[in-house]
Amino acid sequence: MLRPWNIDIVLDDQCGKAIYLQIADAIIRDIQSGRLKGGEALPGSRHLAQVLNVNRNTVVEAVDVLLTEGWLVSRERRGTFVAEKLPSLRGAKVPLPKTTPAAPLLNKYQIQFDDGHPNSKIAPVAELARAYRQIFQRKARWQMMSYVDALGDIDFRREIAQMLSHQRSMQVTENDLCVTRGSQMATYLTAQCLLQPGDYVMIENPGYKPAWSAFEQAGARLLPVRVDQDGLSIDEVAAYLKTYPGQVKAIFTTPHRQYPTTVTLSLHRRLELIRLSNEHGFKIIEDDYDNEFHFGHRPIHPVCAFPGLRNYVYIGTLSKVVAPALRIGYLVTNDQELLHKVSDLRKIIDVQGDTIMEQVILQLIKDGTIRRHIRKASQYYRAKRDFTVSLIDKYLGGKVTYTVPEGGLAFWIVPHRPVSWEDITSKMHSQGILIINPDTFSLGESANGFRLGYGSLSEQQLEEGIKAISKLL
C-alpha cells in the first residue's frame, strides 16, 4: 500500500523529551495541521524507523501512545490509520495559553478508604526541612518577609509555567498564572470572579461537590451532565446550550481522570467540547487534580493545551506531590481580565500566599528533589495499585466491575447488583472501617459505584477492608 504522507520529523536528543514522545507529538501536530487527514494510513513501523534512523521499538512505543490517546486506530491486517472522528480546529487562533474531599479523620476508624489521598509517610520531609533551613540562611532572606504580588512569587510562577509548557504542552507564561492555597481556593476564586447570580454552570454528574458548592456560593445554577465510559456526555452539553442560549457561563470538568469514576474523556469528545466552547463562548474550567501519578506511557494532555481553545481556566495542585498539608495550587487562564479580578479578590481574602513555602518548593523543583520523588512515588503507587487489583479479584471477583486505572490513587468499582449504600456504609463504620457513600458524588440519583482510595493504606489495611466489603456485596 502506498503511504502518501511526507515524513518530516526532526528529532532532538538534547531537548529532554523521550524520542518516542517526540515522534508521537510530531504526528499529532501533522494531524492537527491537516497534513495527516482522518482515515489516512501511516507508514509501517519498520519504514518509519528506517527513515527516522531509530530503533523500531521506539516507533512502536510512539504508535502505542497515539493509539491510547485516540489519534490513531489499528485495523487488523491493514495497518494503522488516523482516526476519522477528529473535528477540525484549524483556522482557530491559538491563545497564549484536588484536593479531594477529605473523609472525616476520626480515631474510631482503623481503616479509612479515602477518595485518593497520597501516603504522607513517603513525602520528602527531610528534603523539605533542609530546603527551609537553606532558605532562611540566604543573605537576602529579609526580602521574603515583605509583601509580594497577590498572584504569587514571580520565580515560582515562572517555574510552574515552564513545567506546564514542557510537560503538558500548555503555551503559558508566569503572567497567565495565580498561585493559590490548594485547588479549592483556585476554584472559589474562579467562581467568584467569573460568575453572576443566575448564570448556569454545567457539571459532571457524578462529580466533585466542593466545586459545585463554590459555584452555588457565587449564585450559579448547576446543570448536571451524565458521565459514561468515554467521559462527560457531549450530547447533553449541546442540549443545555440550546435550552439556555447565552446563559451557560462555564463547564467544570475533570477530563484526565474523571472524578470520581476515573474514566478519561475521549479525544473525540475533547475536541467537540472545545468546538462548542469556542462557538458558544462558555469557559472550560478544567481541574487536573492528580496529573503527576501516571503509570502508562504518559498522562493525557489537558483539554486546555489544545490549540484553538479560546476560553479556559486550568486548575492544578502540588499538594499531592509534596504533602497534603502544604496547600499549593494554581490556576491558569488566557483571560487577563479574569486574572486581574482574581488578583483583586485574592488581596481581599488573603493578601498573598505563603511566599516562603513557594521559595522552598521552587528550590526542591530546581535541585531535582520533586522529579525524583514523583518517579519514586509513582513506582510505589503502581505496585500498590497492582496489589489492590489482586485483592479486588480475590475478594470481589464476580461481584463487581472495574477498570484498572492508568494513574491516580483510586479505583471506581461498580457492584453487579443494586445495593443500599446507606446500609453498607453504616455496617462498615460499625466495624471501624470508613468508606465514602456514593451520595457524596451525586446530584440527584446516587452514583452506581463507589470510589476506593488505596494510596494511603497499608497492604494489611487494604486486604482487611476489601475483605469486609466483599461480605456486604
C-alpha positions, 0 to 999 in steps of 0.5 A, spaced: 500 500 500 502 506 498 503 511 504 502 518 501 504 522 507 511 526 507 515 524 513 518 530 516 520 529 523 526 532 526 528 529 532 532 532 538 536 528 543 538 534 547 531 537 548 529 532 554 523 529 551 523 521 550 524 520 542 518 516 542 514 522 545 517 526 540 515 522 534 508 521 537 507 529 538 510 530 531 504 526 528 499 529 532 501 536 530 501 533 522 494 531 524 492 537 527 495 541 521 491 537 516 497 534 513 495 527 516 487 527 514 482 522 518 482 515 515 489 516 512 494 510 513 501 511 516 507 508 514 509 501 517 513 501 523 519 498 520 519 504 514 518 509 519 524 507 523 528 506 517 527 513 515 527 516 522 534 512 523 531 509 530 530 503 533 523 500 531 521 499 538 521 506 539 516 507 533 512 502 536 512 505 543 510 512 539 504 508 535 502 505 542 501 512 545 497 515 539 493 509 539 491 510 547 490 517 546 485 516 540 489 519 534 490 513 531 486 506 530 489 499 528 485 495 523 487 488 523 491 486 517 491 493 514 495 497 518 494 503 522 490 509 520 488 516 523 482 516 526 476 519 522 472 522 528 477 528 529 473 535 528 477 540 525 480 546 529 484 549 524 483 556 522 482 557 530 487 562 533 491 559 538 491 563 545 497 564 549 495 559 553 484 536 588 484 536 593 479 531 594 474 531 599 477 529 605 473 523 609 472 525 616 479 523 620 476 520 626 480 515 631 474 510 631 476 508 624 482 503 623 481 503 616 479 509 612 478 508 604 479 515 602 477 518 595 485 518 593 489 521 598 497 520 597 501 516 603 504 522 607 509 517 610 513 517 603 513 525 602 520 528 602 520 531 609 527 531 610 528 534 603 523 539 605 526 541 612 533 542 609 530 546 603 527 551 609 533 551 613 537 553 606 532 558 605 532 562 611 540 562 611 540 566 604 543 573 605 537 576 602 532 572 606 529 579 609 526 580 602 521 574 603 518 577 609 515 583 605 509 583 601 509 580 594 504 580 588 497 577 590 498 572 584 504 569 587 512 569 587 514 571 580 520 565 580 515 560 582 510 562 577 515 562 572 517 555 574 510 552 574 509 555 567 515 552 564 513 545 567 506 546 564 509 548 557 514 542 557 510 537 560 503 538 558 504 542 552 500 548 555 503 555 551 503 559 558 507 564 561 508 566 569 503 572 567 497 567 565 498 564 572 495 565 580 498 561 585 493 559 590 492 555 597 490 548 594 485 547 588 479 549 592 481 556 593 483 556 585 476 554 584 472 559 589 476 564 586 474 562 579 467 562 581 467 568 584 470 572 579 467 569 573 460 568 575 453 572 576 447 570 580 443 566 575 448 564 570 448 556 569 454 552 570 454 545 567 457 539 571 459 532 571 454 528 574 457 524 578 462 529 580 466 533 585 461 537 590 466 542 593 466 545 586 459 545 585 458 548 592 463 554 590 459 555 584 452 555 588 456 560 593 457 565 587 449 564 585 450 559 579 445 554 577 448 547 576 446 543 570 448 536 571 451 532 565 451 524 565 458 521 565 459 514 561 465 510 559 468 515 554 467 521 559 462 527 560 456 526 555 457 531 549 450 530 547 447 533 553 452 539 553 449 541 546 442 540 549 443 545 555 446 550 550 440 550 546 435 550 552 439 556 555 442 560 549 447 565 552 446 563 559 451 557 560 457 561 563 462 555 564 463 547 564 467 544 570 470 538 568 475 533 570 477 530 563 484 526 565 481 522 570 474 523 571 472 524 578 470 520 581 469 514 576 476 515 573 474 514 566 478 519 561 474 523 556 475 521 549 479 525 544 473 525 540 469 528 545 475 533 547 475 536 541 467 537 540 467 540 547 472 545 545 468 546 538 462 548 542 466 552 547 469 556 542 462 557 538 458 558 544 463 562 548 462 558 555 469 557 559 472 550 560 474 550 567 478 544 567 481 541 574 487 536 573 487 534 580 492 528 580 496 529 573 503 527 576 501 519 578 501 516 571 503 509 570 502 508 562 506 511 557 504 518 559 498 522 562 493 525 557 494 532 555 489 537 558 483 539 554 486 546 555 493 545 551 489 544 545 490 549 540 484 553 538 481 553 545 479 560 546 476 560 553 479 556 559 481 556 566 486 550 568 486 548 575 492 544 578 495 542 585 502 540 588 499 538 594 499 531 592 506 531 590 509 534 596 504 533 602 497 534 603 498 539 608 502 544 604 496 547 600 499 549 593 495 550 587 494 554 581 490 556 576 491 558 569 487 562 564 488 566 557 483 571 560 487 577 563 481 580 565 479 574 569 486 574 572 486 581 574 479 580 578 482 574 581 488 578 583 483 583 586 479 578 590 485 574 592 488 581 596 481 581 599 481 574 602 488 573 603 493 578 601 498 573 598 500 566 599 505 563 603 511 566 599 516 562 603 513 555 602 513 557 594 521 559 595 522 552 598 518 548 593 521 552 587 528 550 590 526 542 591 523 543 583 530 546 581 535 541 585 531 535 582 528 533 589 520 533 586 522 529 579 525 524 583 520 523 588 514 523 583 518 517 579 519 514 586 512 515 588 509 513 582 513 506 582 510 505 589 503 507 587 503 502 581 505 496 585 500 498 590 495 499 585 497 492 582 496 489 589 489 492 590 487 489 583 489 482 586 485 483 592 479 486 588 479 479 584 480 475 590 475 478 594 470 481 589 471 477 583 464 476 580 461 481 584 463 487 581 466 491 575 472 495 574 477 498 570 484 498 572 486 505 572 492 508 568 494 513 574 491 516 580 490 513 587 483 510 586 479 505 583 471 506 581 468 499 582 461 498 580 457 492 584 453 487 579 447 488 583 443 494 586 445 495 593 443 500 599 449 504 600 446 507 606 446 500 609 453 498 607 456 504 609 453 504 616 455 496 617 462 498 615 463 504 620 460 499 625 466 495 624 471 501 624 472 501 617 470 508 613 468 508 606 465 514 602 457 513 600 456 514 593 451 520 595 457 524 596 458 524 588 451 525 586 446 530 584 440 527 584 440 519 583 446 516 587 452 514 583 452 506 581 459 505 584 463 507 589 470 510 589 476 506 593 482 510 595 488 505 596 494 510 596 494 511 603 493 504 606 497 499 608 497 492 604 494 489 611 489 495 611 487 494 604 486 486 604 482 487 611 477 492 608 476 489 601 475 483 605 469 486 609 466 489 603 466 483 599 461 480 605 456 486 604 456 485 596 
